[in-house]
């Protein structure tokens, strides 16, 4: 995939379960563009939130699907269950392979950092050096930078358990592998993270 979309859907209380089959129908409709890669509901972080990751081969497909959603009277098939919606476009760091779906979780961490206005190029360079070693501790689903809105950098990491997450993160830091040396110099203090679990429609389990 050359482009990604991360949709953040805030729902009514207990809305994720009700919305899940409706979202599945929406993103696989004959007129839909793109490929659903991941669908998660938050477990730690802002609750009643759904994250949807879709991949696109061209900017034209991404924009066509964005227009379909924005003009829809029933976006994602579940407008009556939504309290808010944000849709962001991303491109992957240029050295990473496309997202590979499969059973890697069920714990997924979705982390977003705001970068300094000139932070993308140095961030990408430092991650290029550090990611191959960091993945010896745990795999990376994707790391990508925003194509719209403020300069942001979003990563998705899968883990089998929360304990595995803690061990991978603490050991990589203790070994001097992570974060990438000099990487935080190009970030702002605005950072946030969520722990989310795959929904039934998610190809990333």
C-alpha positions in Angstrom: 0.0 0.0 0.0 1.2 3.5 -0.9 -1.3 5.5 1.2 -3.2 4.9 4.3 -6.3 6.3 6.0 -6.8 6.2 9.7 -10.4 7.0 10.7 -11.2 7.7 14.4 -14.8 7.1 15.2 -16.2 8.1 18.6 -19.4 6.3 19.4 -22.2 6.3 21.9 -21.7 4.1 25.0 -21.2 0.5 23.9 -21.5 1.6 20.3 -18.5 -0.3 18.9 -20.2 -3.7 18.9 -23.3 -2.4 17.2 -21.3 -0.4 14.7 -18.9 -3.2 13.7 -21.1 -5.1 11.2 -22.4 -1.8 9.7 -18.8 -0.6 9.2 -17.9 -3.9 7.6 -20.7 -3.5 5.1 -19.7 0.1 4.3 -16.0 -0.5 3.6 -16.7 -3.6 1.5 -19.6 -2.1 -0.5 -19.2 -2.4 -4.4 -18.5 1.4 -4.6 -16.0 1.4 -1.8 -12.3 2.1 -2.6 -9.3 0.9 -0.6 -8.7 -2.2 1.6 -9.6 -2.6 5.2 -6.5 -3.6 7.2 -7.4 -3.0 10.8 -10.4 -2.2 13.0 -10.0 -1.8 16.7 -12.0 -0.7 19.7 -10.2 1.1 22.5 -9.6 -0.7 25.8 -7.2 1.8 27.4 -7.4 5.5 26.4 -10.5 7.3 25.3 -13.2 4.8 25.5 -16.1 4.1 23.0 -13.6 4.8 20.2 -13.0 2.8 17.0 -9.9 3.1 14.8 -10.1 2.0 11.2 -7.0 1.5 9.1 -7.4 1.3 5.3 -4.8 1.1 2.5 -4.9 2.6 -0.9 -2.8 2.2 -4.0 -3.3 5.7 -5.4 -4.2 9.2 -4.1 -7.1 9.2 -6.5 -8.7 6.2 -4.7 -8.0 7.7 -1.3 -9.6 11.0 -2.3 -12.6 9.3 -4.0 -13.3 7.3 -0.8 -12.9 10.4 1.4 -15.4 12.2 -0.8 -17.8 9.3 -0.6 -17.6 9.3 3.2 -17.8 13.1 3.6 -20.9 13.3 1.3 -22.6 10.3 2.7 -25.8 10.7 4.7 -24.7 7.7 6.7 -20.9 7.7 7.0 -19.5 4.3 7.7 -23.0 3.0 7.8 -23.5 3.9 11.5 -24.1 7.7 11.7 -26.7 7.2 14.4 -24.1 5.6 16.6 -21.4 8.2 16.1 -20.7 11.2 18.3 -17.6 12.4 16.4 -15.5 11.4 13.4 -12.0 12.3 12.2 -10.3 10.9 9.1 -6.6 11.4 8.4 -4.4 10.6 5.4 -1.0 9.1 5.8 2.0 7.8 3.8 4.3 5.1 5.2 7.9 5.8 6.1 9.7 5.0 2.8 11.7 2.0 4.0 8.8 0.0 5.4 6.9 -2.8 3.6 3.2 -2.7 3.2 1.0 -3.7 6.1 0.8 -7.4 6.5 -2.5 -8.6 7.9 -2.8 -11.7 10.2 -2.8 -12.7 13.8 -0.2 -10.5 15.6 -2.2 -9.2 18.6 -4.6 -9.1 20.2 -3.1 -6.0 21.9 -2.5 -3.1 19.5 -0.9 0.2 20.6 -1.7 3.2 18.4 0.7 6.0 19.2 0.7 9.5 17.6 3.4 12.1 18.0 3.3 15.7 16.8 6.5 16.6 15.0 8.2 19.9 14.6 7.5 21.6 11.3 10.8 20.4 9.9 10.8 17.1 11.7 9.8 14.6 9.1 13.0 14.0 7.2 15.2 13.5 10.3 12.6 11.4 12.0 12.4 9.1 9.0 16.2 8.8 8.8 16.6 8.0 12.5 13.8 5.4 12.3 15.3 3.8 9.3 18.5 3.1 11.3 16.7 2.0 14.5 13.6 0.0 13.4 15.4 -3.2 12.2 17.0 -3.6 15.6 13.8 -2.6 17.5 11.8 -5.2 15.7 14.0 -7.9 17.4 12.0 -7.1 20.5 8.6 -6.9 19.0 7.1 -6.3 15.5 5.9 -3.1 14.0 2.7 -3.0 12.0 3.3 0.4 10.4 4.8 3.8 11.0 3.4 6.6 8.9 3.3 10.4 8.6 0.3 12.7 8.1 -0.5 14.1 4.7 -3.0 16.6 6.1 -3.5 18.6 9.2 -0.6 19.2 11.7 2.6 17.3 11.1 2.1 14.0 12.9 3.7 10.6 13.1 1.6 7.6 13.9 2.8 4.1 14.7 0.9 0.8 15.3 2.5 -1.9 17.4 1.0 -5.4 18.0 1.7 -7.4 21.2 0.4 -10.7 22.5 -0.1 -9.3 26.0 0.4 -6.1 27.9 3.2 -7.8 29.8 5.0 -8.5 26.5 4.5 -4.8 25.5 6.1 -3.7 28.8 9.0 -6.1 28.5 9.8 -5.1 24.8 9.6 -1.4 25.5 11.6 -1.5 28.8 14.3 -3.9 27.5 14.8 -1.9 24.2 15.3 1.3 26.2 17.6 -0.4 28.7 19.7 -1.8 25.8 20.0 1.7 24.3 18.1 0.7 21.2 15.0 2.8 21.7 13.9 5.5 21.1 16.0 6.2 18.0 19.0 8.2 19.0 18.2 11.9 18.5 14.7 11.0 17.3 12.8 12.8 20.2 14.7 16.1 19.2 12.3 16.4 16.3 9.1 15.9 18.2 6.9 18.2 20.3 5.5 17.3 23.8 2.1 16.5 22.2 1.9 12.7 22.2 -0.9 10.3 22.9 -1.4 6.6 22.9 -4.2 4.1 23.0 -4.4 0.4 23.6 -7.0 -1.2 21.3 -8.4 -4.7 20.6 -9.3 -6.0 17.2 -13.0 -6.0 16.3 -14.5 -9.0 14.5 -14.2 -7.4 11.1 -10.5 -6.6 11.5 -8.0 -8.4 9.2 -5.3 -7.5 11.8 -6.1 -9.8 14.7 
